[in-house]
Amino acid sequence: MLLFKRLPRLLAWILSILAIFLLTMTIARFVFYWKFNPLDKTFSIPAFVMGLRFDLKFLCMFGAFMMLINALPFINPFINKKAKVFWNILLPIVYVLLVFIYVVDYYHYSFIQQRLNASILSYLGDAAISLNMAYQSYPLVKVIILLILLFIIVVIVFKKLLTAYQNEEKRKGSLWAWFVGFFLLFALGVFGKIGQFNLRWSDAFTLNDNFEANIALNPFQSFFSTLSFRDTKPDINKTRAAYALMADYLGVQNKDSVKLNYERHYSFADTSVTKPNVIVVICESFCMYRSTMGGNPYNTTPYFNEMCKNGVFHDRCFTPSFPTARGVWATVTGIPDALGDNNRTASRNPETVDQQTIINDLKGYDKFYFLGGDPTWANIKGLLLNNIEGVHLYSQDDYKAKKADVWGIDDKNLFLESNGILAKETKPFFAIIQTADNHGPYTIPAAALSEFTKVEYPKDSLTKYGFESNAQLNAFRYTDYCYRKFIEAAQKEKYFDNTIFVFVGDHGIPGRADEMYPKSWSALDLTREHVPLLFYSPKLLKPQLIHDVCSQVDIMPSVASLLKMPYTNNAMGRNLFDTAMNNTENAFIIDHEAETIGTVTNQYYYQKNIKTGKVHFASVVNNDSIPVNAQTDSVKNYLARFTGDYYETAKYLLFHNKKK
């Protein structure tokens, strides 16, 4: 019995083919569920629905391809009868290849508990050994025989199906309308959903369960999502060689260079019932040299500067890398994103999406994440929902305020609406608020201009003090206005006195800072990662200005220690409130675009180009050249080793910091 009988024959035939493929992929998903389902997992309808969407995404690609290629008359079997030979060979090959990929995916997951990914290509380097291993480990001969039999069967099935449609009468009506409509439908299916971003692998991890996410994924989605990351795997030998230095630096309590143990367990004598709330504000492009705290003569952040005088302020904090996705990653996981180039962030890699975070050690806390825009940007949604237990994620569609620009609602409304939600909380809470206005297109809502006044300066003056335009300058000033509105609103709420606010830049901005800092900061792009870090709680923390270098990865260990919450740290961050750590902190930096890695200390910056090996060693306290002597050579050699060891360890931990 033929399907889709009212459609043009070509379309009906294509849809019938796709239906066969979809049925096969659905059966494969059920087989995966029945074979690998943990005993404590119930059947998940959302996982299967998400899986159906992924399957349709790839089938729509294939359907669009079939429509396009059949636009050629000599390929179209309904115009050229001889073309059926081509399709009667191609379709069975594609179908058997699909089944073969699912078989490989099945055994791949059985072996390492991961869906098929691009790392399998590494086995091609030793093809003979890999083939021998497969022969000895799996029923390879049986699989090949079954695939041959399957090929014979589907050749018959697809041949009869095409012949049946060819023998049907031609449909009447406007064929072009049908074809245009279905091509647009296929295009929508390829995009996968209505919204700013298309359907991505990270959407599977919004199911809040690793196994459900793996049910939803198909081998095509997981393979192609990891293809660009296939050369980013850590070198275990280099990691092992780096272990001794890094284990000492991180304070690993039970060193084990064989198992590469990095876990540190911390507990506190404080047993008080009342725990402070925490609000971490990840501030878009909040670089130091453009701020009042950094000495900028434009006095861009007067309100935040006063907050810094009344809090614990670190004026030498550095983010490990750039841009925002990597800043969010480092803050949440405590590991620098040392993967690939600038377009291959760890948040976009399915193999690293499963991460342990200290946030989950904050027992009894409600968790919130507030973002003004679309959380599927850079696959951040998958990172958050898959790793932060019970997190309440708010994004642009959850607020009353209207979208201001591509980044969602403006920061003022983001702060005020977040404050309104948190003010209703009766339990201790941990919240992250991620801002976006200090970013092109530098939107300042018209409604704010009744209180916020723009300024203008000549171009040469702007450039001298690190700004490219007046729009950029005013956007930076507007962030300070938004911080003020947020704190003023929070001060009116009961939660304020028992809350620790943490403000940190997601990253800095490369630019001219010679008027504020030594020339090495601009020449070596330290401005790109230099950001303010403020712990602010007038009733709970004594004001302190700290000049020692620290890193964005230190935020969560420091927060947990302030709360006196027992926690386990398997990442790279250290507790900034541990007095034993004073003057021993280094800040690691990786620039994915310039392909450099480096380490900042209180006095020096060591930087090395990964590709060329070129090294820079500069002072960060003055413009003087570093004298060449035994002492400075010793420092340089140590930083060279530390930088390389930190880099290798960060890469390793990205793949070995999975939730327990």
N, C-alpha and C positions, 0 to 999 in steps of 0.2 A: 504493500500500500504506500503510495507516494504522499509525502508531506507538502504543505504549502501550495496546494493545487491552484490557488487563485493568483499566485505570483507568476511573473515571467519565468520561463523554464530555467534560465541560467541562474536567477536568484534563488529559485526553489531548490535547485541542485546544490548550490553553494551552502545554503542554510542547512540542508540535509547532511552534508559533509561535516559542517561545524557541529551539528547536533550529535553525530557519532563521536566526534572528538571530545565534546563536552561530557557525554555519558561515560566515556573511558576515563577522563580525568576525575570525574566525580567518584567513580568506583575506586580509583586509585587512592583518593582521599579517605574513603571509608576503610580500605585495606590498611592504610597508614594508621588510622585511628584504632582499629581493632588490634593491630599488632603491637603498637608502642604506647597505648594509653596506660598511664599509671593507674593503679587500683583505686586511688582516692579521687580521680577526676570523673565528674559526671559528663554526659554528652553535652557538647556546647553548640547550640544552634548558631549563635553569633559567629563562631569560628568557621562553621561551614558556609554561612552566608558570605563572610569576608572571602573565603576561599573561592566561592563561586564568582565573586567579582574579579579576583585575580585571574581565574581561568578565562572568563569572558574577555578580559583585557587582551590577553594573548591571542585568543581566537578571533577577536575583532581585527587584530593586526593581520592575521592570516586571511580572514574574509576580505579585507580591503585589498590585500595583495592579489587574491583570486579575481576580484572584480577588475582591478587595473590591468592585469595580464590578459584577461579575457576581452579587454577592449581591442586587442590585436585580432583581426579576423582570422588569421591563420592558426591562432591558438585556441580560439573559441570553438568548442566541440558542437555547438548548435548552429554554427555557420560553416565550419569546415569539418566534415565527418571524420577525416583522417586524424584530426587533433585528439581524438579519443585515445589513440595509442599513447600519446604524451601523458595525458592525465591518468590513464590506467597503470602507468609505471610510477609517475611522480607521487600520487596520493598514497598508494600502499607503502612507498619508501618513507614518506613523511610520517605516516601513522606508526609504522614499526619503529622508526627512530624515536617518536614520542614515547612509545611503550618502553623502549630500551633505556631512555633517560630516566623514566620512572623506576625501572629496575635498579639502575645505578644509584639513584636517590635513596631507594629502599635500603640497600646494603650500606650506603654511605652513612645514613642515619643510625642504622643498627650498630655500626662500628664506632662512631665518634659522637653520636647524639646531636648531629647538625645536619640540616637539609643540605642538599648538594650545593656546593659553592665553588668559586673560581680557584680555590686552593688545590683542587684536584688536578689542575693543569701542571702543577709542579711535578707530578709523577711522570710526565712526559720526558723529563730530563733523563730519567733512567727507565726508559720504556720497557726494556727486556726484563729487568728486575721486577718492575711493577706488574707486568703481565704474568710473570711466573708466580708472584705473590697472589694475584687474583685467581689464578688457576688452582693454587694449592688451598686457598682460603674459601672460595665460593664455588657453587655448582655451575661453573662456567660452561661446560659442555651441554648440560641440560638446558641452560638458558638459551644458548645459541640454537639448539634444536627446536625449542619451543618458538623462538622468534622466526625461524625459517618456516615452521608450520603456520604461524600466525600470518606471515607474509603471503603464503599461498591462499589462505582463507580470505584475507582482505582484498587480494587481487580479484578474486571471484565476486566478492560483495560489491566493491566499488565499480567493477565493470558492469554488473547487472543494474546497479543503481543509475549509472550514466545512460545506459542503453534504454532503460525505462523512461527516463526524462526526455531522451531524444525522440522516442516514439510518441510522446504526447503531442497533442495539437498545440500550435502556437497560441499564446494568450493574446487577447485583444486589449486595446487601450493604450495609454501613453506609457511606453516603456521607460522613457527618459525620466519621468517623474518618479517611478519606482527606484531606478538606479541611483538618482541623486539623493532621494530620501534615505535609502539604505546606506549609501556611502557616508552620509552625515551621521547616521546612527552608529555605524562602525567607528567613525572618528570619535564620537562621544564615548563609545565603549572603550576605546584606547586610552582616552583621558581618564576615565574611570569614575569620576564623580563631579558634582557641581561644586565649584569653588575656585580659589586662586591657584591651588596646586593640584597636580594630578594624583591619581591613586598610586601610592608608593609602598614599598615593603614595610616602612615604619608604621603604616596604618594597621598592620597585623599586630604590632606590639602595643596598640591601644587596648587590646583585650585584657591587659593586666596579668597575663599568665604566659610563661614561655612555651608550654606545650600547646596551648590554644593558638599561639602565634605560629608555631611550627605546623599545626594542622592547616591553618589558613594559607600559608605560603605554598606555592608549587615550585618544583625544581627550576623552572625557567626564571621565575621571579627572584629566587634566592641566588641563582647562578649569575644572572646578568647584573644584579645589584652589587655583587662582590667582585665583578670582573675587573673594575678599575683599581681594586685594592689588592690584587694578587701578589704584588711585589712589596707589600708593606709588612709582611710577617716578621716577627723578631728573630734574631739570630741567637739561638739558645747558648751557643758557645761563648759569644760576647757577653750575654747576660750573666752567665756563670762566672766569667772572668771579672765582671764588675761587682759581683755580689758582696765581697768582703768590705769594700769601701762604702757601698750604699747601705748595707745592713748596719754598719757603725753609724753612718750619718743619720739614718732614719730612726735609730734606737731600737732595732729589732731585739726582742727579749730572748727568743729561742732561735738562735741562728742555725740554719740548716742549708748549706750550699748545694746539697744533693737535691732536696725537694724545693729549693728556692723559696723558703718561707720568708714572707715580709710582714706577717701579721703582728700587730702590737695591741695588747689588751690593756685598757686603762679603767680604773675604778676610783671612787672618791668616798671619803668618810662622811660627807654631807648627806644626811638622810631627810632633809626638810621636805615637807609635802608640797609646799608652794614653789613652783618652778616659774622662772621668767618666760615670757613669750619672746619670740625672735622674729624679726622682719629683716630679711636680707634684700637690699635694693641693688640690682645689677644695673649700673648706670651706663647708658649708651654713650660710647666715645668720650668718656669722662677722663680726659688726659690731664696730667698735672700742669704742664707748662702753660696751658691756656687758662688755668684757674688762679684765683686770688692766692690760694695756698702755695702755688708754685712761683709766686712773685710776679705774675703778669700785671703790668701797670694799668690795664683796662679794668681791673677790679671786677671781674666777670662773675665771681661767686661770693659776694659779701655775706650772704646768709649762711651758706655752707661753711664758710671760713669761721664764723662765730660758733657754729656747731662743733667744729674741729677743736676749738679752744676749750670746749666743755666736754670733750670726749677723749677716748684713747685713739689718737691719730697717728697713723704710720705714713710718713711722707716719702718713703722709699719702697713702695710696693710695686711689684711688676707682675703683669700677666705673662703666662708662659708663651702665649702666641696670639695671633690675630687671625680672623675677625671674631664677630659676636658668638657664632656657634661654638668656637673653641673656648671662648670665655665662659659660656654657660656650662660647657662640658667640664672644664677645670674646677669650677665652683662646686658643681654637684657631685662629681666623682673624686676630686682630689688628685687627678692624674693629668699631666699635660697631654694635649692631643698631639702626639708625635707622628701621626700618620701622614704619608703621602705628600701631595702638594696642596695648594690653597683650595682646590675644588674637591678634595677628598677628605672631608672632616670625619672624625671618628663617629659622630652622630649619624652619618650617612652609611656606615658600614654595618650590615646585619651581623657580622661576626663579633662585633664589639658592643652591641647594643645592651647586652646583659651585664650590668655593672652593680657591684656592691657600693652602697653609699652610707655614710655616717648618719645621714638624715633618718634612716630607718631605725637607728639606735635611740632615737628620741621617743622612747615609749610613753604612751599616754598623751602624746601631742597630736592634735589635728594638723594636717599638712595642706598647704595651699600654694598654688603657683598662679600668679596673675600676669598676663601678657596682653597687651593692647591689640595685637594683630592675630595673624593666622598661625597656630602652633605647629602646623605641618611644615613650616619653613625649616629647611635644613634637617628635617626629620626629628626636631626637638621633641615633638609630641610623643614619639615612640620611646625616646630616652626617659622622659619623665614618667609616663604612665606605666612603663614596664618595670621601672626600678624604684620608684618612691611609693611605698605601700599606702594605699588609700588616699592618694593625693587628690585634692579638689582643683581641677585645672579650669581656670577662667580665661576665655579669649574673646575676641572682638564681638562675637554674636551673643555673648552673655551679659553685656552691659547695656545700660539705658542710653549712654552717649552714642552719638552717631560716628561712623568712621570718618576720620579726618583726612587720611591719605592712604597710601599703599601699606603703611605700617599699622593701620587700625585706628583706634581712638587716640586722642592726644593724651600726653602724660598727666596733665592736671586732672582730667576726668578719671584716668586710670588710678591715680593715687586716691582720689576722693571716693570713688566707688569701692576700691579695695578696702579703704578705711571703714566704710559703712558695713561691709560684710564682716570684717574682723571684729568690729565693735559689738556684734551680736554673739560672738563666741563665749561660751561658758567654760570651756576647757582650755588648758594651755595650748598655744598654737605656734607652729613654725610656718612662716610664709616667705615666699620669694616674689618680689615685684620686679619685672623686667621692663625698663623704659625704652623709648625708641625715638623721641622727637629730636634729639641731638644728632640727626642723620639726615642726609638729603632725602626729600626735597626741602627740609628745614621749615616745616609747616608750623606756624603760630596761629592758632584759631583767632578769628576776629573778635570773639567774645572776650578773650583775655586782654585785648588791647586797651580796655578801659582802666586796667590796673597796671599792665606791663607796657613800658615805654621803650620803643626801639631807639637805637643810637646809630650814628653813621660816622665813619672815619675815612680818611683818604687811603687809597690803595697801598701806597708805600708804607704808611704807618701800620696798616693791617698786617702786611707781609712781615714787617720787622718784628711784630710780636706774635707771630705764629698763626695768623688767620688768612684765609684765602678770599673771603668776601664778608660784607656786612651781614648778609643772610646767615652765614655760618657763625659769626660772632654773636648775633642776636639769638640764634638757636641755643648757643651755649649759655647765654645769660638767662634764657627762658627756662633751662633746666634748673637753675638756682631758684627761680621764681616758683617752679613746681615743687621743689623740695620744701620750700617755705610753706606753701599751701598745705602740703601733706602733713608736716610736723604740727602746724597750727591746728589742723583738723584733729590730728591724733591726740594732741594735748587736752582736748575737750572730752576725750573718752576715758573710761575707767581703766582700760588696759594699758594706758601710756606709762604710768609710773612703774609698772612691772614688766616692761618690755625693753629688750636690747635691740637697737637698730644697727644694722651693719650696712654701710654703703661702700660699694667698690665699683670701679670702672670695669666694663666688660673687656676693654682694651684701650690703648692710647691711640694717637694719630701721628703718623710721620710728619715732620714739619720742622720749621726753623725755631729753635729755642735758645739760640746763642746769647740772647739778652738776659736769659734767666738761668742758664746752666752752662757748664763747660762745653766746649765745642764737640767733644766726643759724643755727647748725647744726641746731637743732630746728625753728625757724620756717620755714626754707626746705628742710627735709627732706634736708639733707646727710648725716644719719645713715643715710639709706636706701642710700647708695652708699659710705660710708666703711668700709674694711676693712683688716685687717692684710695686709702683704706681707712674707714672710720668705724669704730665701735662706740655707739652713742646711747647712753642711758643715764640721764642726770641723777636719778635716785640710786642707781646700782653701781656705777663705775666712776672712779676718780679720774679727773682729767689728766692726760699724760701725752706728751709729744715724743714719739719714738723715731729716731733716725736710722735704726738698723734696717738693713735690707730684709724684705719678706716677699712672699709670693701669694698669688691668688689661690693656690692649692691649699694654703694654710687656713682658709676660712672655717671649714667645717670642724677640723680638730679643735680649733680655738673656741668655736661656739659651744661644742659639747663640753669642753672643760669649764667654760663660764657657767654652764647649766649644772655642773657637777653630775653629769649623766655618764654612767659607764658606757664605753664604746670600744669597738674594734676597728683598727685602722689598717687596711691592707694597701693603702695608696701612698702617695708621695708627700702629702701635707704634714706639717708639724704644728704643735700647739704654741702659738705666739705668746701665751701667758705663762709658759714654763720658763722660770727665771734661769734655769740651768742651760737654756738654749741660747741665751744672749750672746751676740757676737759670733755665733757659729752658723748663722743662716746664710745660705746662698740662694739666689734666684736664677733658675734655669730659663732660658729663652730659646725658642726655635722660630725662625722666620722661614716659612714654607715657600715664599716667593723668591727671596734672595738665596735660599738653600743654605742657610747658616744656622749653627747652633752656638750657644754661648752661656756664660755664667757671669752674673753681676754679684759683686761683694760690696762691702762698705767703701772700698777704696778703688777697686779695679773692675774692668769689664774685659773678659776674654771671649773672643769670637772666632769661629772657624767655619770656613766654607766647606760643606760636605763634599762637594764635587771636585773643587780645585785644591783643597787643602790649605788655602791662603788663610793666614792667622792675623788678627788684630789684637793688640793688648794695650789698653789705654786706661788712663786715670779717669775716674768719675767725680773727682773732687776739685780738680783744677786743670788748667790748660798746659801744665808742665809735662815735658816728656818724662817717661819712666826711666830712671837710671838703670843701666845694665850692671848688675852685681849679683853676687851669690844669693842674696836674700830675695830680690825680685825674680831671678831665674827660678828659684824654688817655688815661689808663689805661682808663676806662670806655668810651670810644669805640673803643679798640683791641680790648677784649674783646668788644664788641658785634659788630665786624666779624669777629673770630676765631671767635666762636661760630657765626655764620651761615655762614661759609666752611667751617668744620669739618663742620657739619651737612650741607651740600650735598655735600661731598666724600665723607663717609661713605656717604650714600645712593648716590652714583655708584659707589663702589668695591664696594658689595654686589653690584652687577650686572656689575662689570668687574674681578673678581679671580679669573678662572677659571684652572684648572690649565693649564699649558703642555703 
